[in-house]
Amino acid sequence: MSPSIWQILIVVALIMLLFGAGKLPRIMGDMAEGIKSFKRGMRDEDESVPSPKSDKAPGPKDTLN
């Protein structure tokens, strides 16, 4: 069951009352910065893990020659 437009408007109104219109852009900016930091950390982690091709162990074809 999806929320109706009235339920969405009530939730938005409550958020505006709790946080105020001035704080909302700052909160969204902080959330965006957190997401960017998370993505940057994931990318750095992927670069630090060696790929399987670089740690190639000799296979059966390499030992026969």
Secondary structure, 3 states (H helix, E strand, C coil): CCCCHHHHHHHHHHHHHHHHHHHHHHHHHHHHHHHHHHHHHHHHHHHHCCCCCCCCCCCHHHHHC
